Amino acid sequence: MKNKFYDDCFYHVFNKSIANFGIFSKPKNSLKFIGTLDYYNDLKTKLSLSVYLRKKSLNTSLLIPKDNSIAKIISYCIMPDHYHLLVKIIHANKFSKYINNVESSFTRYFNLKNNRKGPLWQSTVKSVIIESNEHLLHVSRYIHLNPTTKYLVNKPEDWNLSSYNCFISNKKYLKEYIREISVDSCLDYKKFVENNIDYQRELKHIRKFMID
C-alpha cells in the first residue's frame, strides 16, 4: 500500500535492508546516509549528490532547521540494518520523492563501493502517522532506545548514530530547534528516555510470544 503523507503532520518513517544486510555496519556508511538525508531535504536541490560532492562535503546536522526543507527531522537513529526517522511533513507532495532520492542515492553509493548490483532495501519505505503530542514524545524515545533494545550499547548516549546526544547535551535543540517535543529540558528528556530502557527491552522479548 502506498504511503499517504499530509502537510503539517508527523510520521515515524523507517525501512530495512534486504535480507537484514548490515549496510550501516560501518560508521562511514551511516554518516553518508545521514548526509544524504540532509542533502535531498531541500526543495531547490537540483544537482545529483555525486556532482555536488565534487565541490563540497556533506552536512550531517539533520536537526538544525533550514530554509526550503521538504520535512523537518525531529529525531533519527541509524541502526546496522535499518533506519528510523521522526519527521514533520512540510511539503507532502514532495516527501515520497525525497525518501526515494535518499534511498536510491545511497544504493548507488553502496553498490559502487562494494562492487555489488541489485536492490538494497527490503521494501518501500514504511510510515506511521503520529496522532498526538504524547505519541510524538514516546516515538522519539522508542527511536532513541533502539540501540539499547538491541543490546548494541548499554546506554543510548553511547550510540553516536542517532539524534539522542543532541537532545541531552545542548539545550538549544529542545528549546529552539525541536520545540515540537513537549519536554524542553535536556535532563528531563534524558530521564524520560533512560528510565524506559529495561521496559522496552522486555517488551521486545515478550512480543515474540504474542499473537496479533
Secondary structure as GFF3:
##gff-version 3
##sequence-region A 1 212
A	DSSP	beta_strand	10	16	.	.	.	ID=ss1
A	DSSP	three_ten_helix	18	20	.	.	.	ID=ss2
A	DSSP	alpha_helix	27	40	.	.	.	ID=ss3
A	DSSP	alpha_helix	49	52	.	.	.	ID=ss4
A	DSSP	beta_strand	71	78	.	.	.	ID=ss5
A	DSSP	beta_strand	82	89	.	.	.	ID=ss6
A	DSSP	alpha_helix	92	113	.	.	.	ID=ss7
A	DSSP	beta_strand	126	129	.	.	.	ID=ss8
A	DSSP	alpha_helix	133	144	.	.	.	ID=ss9
A	DSSP	alpha_helix	146	149	.	.	.	ID=ss10
A	DSSP	three_ten_helix	156	158	.	.	.	ID=ss11
A	DSSP	alpha_helix	164	169	.	.	.	ID=ss12
A	DSSP	alpha_helix	171	172	.	.	.	ID=ss13
A	DSSP	pi_helix	173	177	.	.	.	ID=ss14
A	DSSP	alpha_helix	186	194	.	.	.	ID=ss15
A	DSSP	alpha_helix	197	207	.	.	.	ID=ss16
###
